[in-house]
Amino acid sequence: MLFHVKMIVQLPPDMDPAKAAQLKADEKQLAQRLQREGKWRHLWRIAGQYANYSVFDLASVEELHDTLMQLPLFPYMQISIDGLCRHPSSIHTDDR
């Protein structure tokens, strides 16, 4: 199943800079692993915001939930999710 996910990160202004840097490094490591595994198919930064649009390819809503909750920055995110399905006018056969 494909999911379009918007993540807006809102770190507390008084967060220790070292803690913020570690959370970001841990997030990057996990995001890159999930991309290599094909689960986090696309990742785009939203210009001018600490936010991204992503496409996840996971077996279920439950797997998406579990994956998002693993993200180190999850406690500081506002997340919106849309399920995706193939459009009949798409010229691509694999949507990759």
Secondary structure, DSSP 8 states (H G I E B T S, - for coil): -EEEEEEEE---TTS-HHHHHHHHHHHHHHHHHHHHTTSEEEEEE-TTSSEEEEEEE-S-HHHHHHHHHHSTTGGGEEEEEEEE---TT---SS--
